[in-house]
Amino acid sequence: MENQELCPEELVTSEFEPEEIIELTVEGGEGSDVVFARESPLIVAVSSQDWKLSETFISLADPQTLNGFLCISLDSIWFLSTEHELRGITGLITKIVCHGAHDYTRATLRTSFLASCVSSCQSQTVSLADSITVMAQRLHERLQECNGDEVLKAEAAAKVQKFTEWALKCIGFHSRCQGPRDKANQDSAAEIQLQLSAFKMFLDLAGNHLSGKDFTEAFDAACFPLTLFSTSFNPGWASGISATFIHGLLGMLVEGGTDNVNQCFLEASRFGSTELVRILLQVDLILNLHAAV
């Protein structure tokens, strides 16, 4: 792996187009500065838990818009904190699918990336605002270590930065909507179980519509932010609640049929993401146990 040439365009899968990521969340234009310049009405309705209004938007949407709604609704599961919210969002996702949404691949891919960014931001010693700077610096260092065309490297860097800025803006938006949290009454472990159960519900709903290739790309998308941010994680991250979250997410993707655990392990080792290496070792153990059954 040490002398292997890494194509920059492989850093982000072609399924993950920036225009698709910000679809329904911008008024128009290019660049990260327009993301959430004008929030989609559905995002506002979902974040305020106005399920009746959300259902109204669904009933009026065409198939392409419904696919966008599926992505938006699925992304919101990583900010659930109560059983009431879980019932509301899972019911909404089910209705969106019943009305004709079918792009499970894009929804799974982008929400896996977002979930990883959520966990990374909760684990960092730097602020959300500083995360973009940390990400850009780490990405630059990673690309410098790779062989390949400089133009392709620059394009890959710009694409990854746009995705990550989208994710961080999404996190910031949901955090503002949630307002100050009562940490005394907050059970992080319970929240994680709610969020993971919502994702499991979606995967069950998708069923055979998701292929092994889809799970492989989603697994890669979930691991990638961790390799960028891991140097700024709090000490002991691998034994904390955020690691439990990532372990659960990656475990479900493994059960779905991903075949790139070893590849992601080598990448994490190569770029010094020791905490991710520990998680992947545990995930690989689960994979081997499943294979032995």
N, C-alpha and C positions, 0 to 999 in steps of 0.2 A: 504493500500500500504506500510505502514511503516514496517510491519513485513513480507511482502511478500518475498518469495525467488526468486531471479532473476538469471536465468541460464545464465552464462557467454556466452555460445555459442549463445544465443539469441541476444547478443549485435550487432552481425553482421549476417545478413541472409546468409544462405548457398548458395544462388544464387550468392553471391558476392565473387567469388574465386579469390585469389591474382594472380594466374597464368593467369586468364582470363583478369584481370585488366591490366597487363603489356604486354599482348599479342601484338605482332607487334610493340612493342616499345623497345625491348631489343634484344641483340644478343644471350644471354643465361646466365645461372647461377641462383643463388638464392639470395634473399635479396634485400633490397631497393637500395643498392649501384649500382645495375645494371640497375635500371629504367632509361630510356632515355640515357643509355650508348651509344646506337646507335639509333638515331631517325628513325622511320619508314619513308620511302620516302613519303608516303601520308601525314604524319604530316607536313613534311617540305613543301610539295607542297601547302597544305591547309593554313598553316601559312603565306606563301608568296603570297597567293591568285592567284596561278597559276592553274586556273581551267581547262585549256586544259590538262596540265600534269596530274592533278588529275583524269580526265576522262580517260586518257590512262591507268592508273593503274586499274581503275574500269573495263575496257573492258577486261583486262587480268586476272582478279581475279576469283578464284573458289568460290563456295558458302560460305565456311567457312571463307575465307579471306574477302569476302564481308561483312559478319557480323561484323568482326573486323573493317572494313572501316566505317561501319555505326556508330559504337561506337566512333571512332576517329573524324568523321565529326560532329556528334552531340555534342561531348564535346567542340568543337571549338566555338559553338554558344555563350558561356558565355564570349567571348572576342570580340564580334562584336562591332563596333562603327559607321558604316556607312550603308546607304541603299544599296550601291554597294556591300558591304561585305554580307549583308543579302541576296540579290538576288543570289550571287554566292554560298553561302553555302547551302541555301535551294534548289537551283537547283541541287547541287551536291548530297544532301541527297536523293532527289527524284530519281535521276539517279541510285544511289546505290540500292535503293529499287526495281526499275524497272528491274535491272539486277539480282535480286534474293535474296537480303538480307532480312531476315525475323525474326531475333532475336531481336524483339522490347523490350522484357522483360529485357534482359541484358543491352541494350542501355539506357533504361529509368532509370533503377536502378542506374547504375554507374554515369550517367550524373546528376541525382538528388543529389547524394552525392557530386560530384564535384562542382555543382552550389552552394551548401551550403558552401563548403570550400572557394569558391571564395568570397562569401559575407562575410564570417567570417574574411578572411584575410584583406578585405577592411575596416573592422570595428574595427580591433584591434589596441591597442596602442603599440604592439610589432612588430618586424620586421618579414618578412617571414621566415628568417633563425631561429629565436627564436620560431616560431610557433610549430615546432616539439617538442621542450622541453616542452612548455606549454601544448601541447596535451598529451604527455606522462605522465606528472605529474598529470594532471586532470583525465586521464583514470585510473591511479593507485589509486587515491583517490576514484574514483567511484567504482572500483572493490572491494576495501577494505570494502566498505559499503554494499556489496552484500554477501549473503550466497551462498555457493556452493563449489565445488571441486577446490582446489588450482591449480591443473594441468590444468583444464578447464579454469580457470581464466587466467593463463599464456598464454594459447593458444589463447584465445580471445583477450588478450592484444596485442600479437604479430601480429595477423591478422588485428586488427584495426590500429595498428601503420603502418603496411605495406600499407594499403589502404590510410591512411592519408598522408604518405610520397609520395605515388604515386601522389595524388591530388596536393600536394604542389609543387612537381617537375613539374607537368603539368602546374600549374599556373606560375611558374618561367620561364619555356620554352616559353610560349606564351607571357609573359611580355617582355622577351628579344627580341623576334621576333617583337613585336610592337615598341620597342624602346621608347625614351622619348616622352611623350604625351604633347601636347599644352593645358595646363589646362585652358587657357583663352578662347579657342575655344571649350572646351569640355563640352558637355551637358549630364551629367550623367543620368538625367531622360529620355532623348531621347534614350540613349544607352540601358537602361534597357527595354524600350518598344520594341526596336528592338530585343533584346535577348529573351524576353518573347514571342514575336510574332513568332520567329523562333521555339521555343519549342512548341507553340500551333500548328504550321504547322505540326511538327513531330507527335504530338498526333493525329491530324486529319488524317494524313497519315496512322498511325498505326490502327486507328479505332477499330474494334472489336477484333483485335489481342491482345490487352491488356485487361486483366481481372481486376476485383475488387481487387483480391489478388495482382496483379502486382502493382496497384496504392497504395495499402496499404504498401507494402514493400518499394516502392519508397518514400512514405511519411515518413516512419520511417528512411530511409537512409538520407533524407534531414534534418530531425530534429536532428539526432545524433551528427554531428559536432558542431551544435550550442550549445548543452549541454556541450560539451567539452571546447569550446572557449569563451563562453559567459562571463566568469569572467574577461576576458581581453579586452572586448569591450569598445569602447569609450562611455562616458556618453551620454545618450540620443539616443542610437542606435535605440530604438524602434520607434522613430519619424523621423528617418533619411532615406536617400535614399536606404541604404542597406536593411533596414527593409521592404521598399516598394517592393524591389526585391523579398525577401523571401515570403512576403505576396502574391505576384503574383504567384510565383512558387507553394507554398502550396495550393493556391486557385484552380489552375488548376488540381492538383492531387486530391483534394477533389471532384471537379466536375467529375473526372474520376471514382470515386467510392470508395475512401479509407474509411475504417471503424475504424481507430485507432486514431482519433483525440483526444478523451478523454484519451486514454492510453498514448499518447505522452505528453499530458498536465500534467498528473500525474507524469510522469517521469521528465519533466522539473521542476515541482514544487518541487519534491523530492530532486533534485540535485541543487537547487538554481538558475536555469536559468530564472531569473525573466523577462528578456527582451523577451525570447522565449515564456514565459507564456502569455505575453501581445499579441503577434502575434497570438498565438493559440486561445486565447479568441475571437479575431476578426474573425479568420477562422471558429471557431465553430459557431459563430453568422451567418456567411454566410451559413454554412451547415444547420443550423436550419431553415433559411429562405427558402432554396431550398426545404427542407422537407415539409414546410408548403404550398408551392405552389401547 
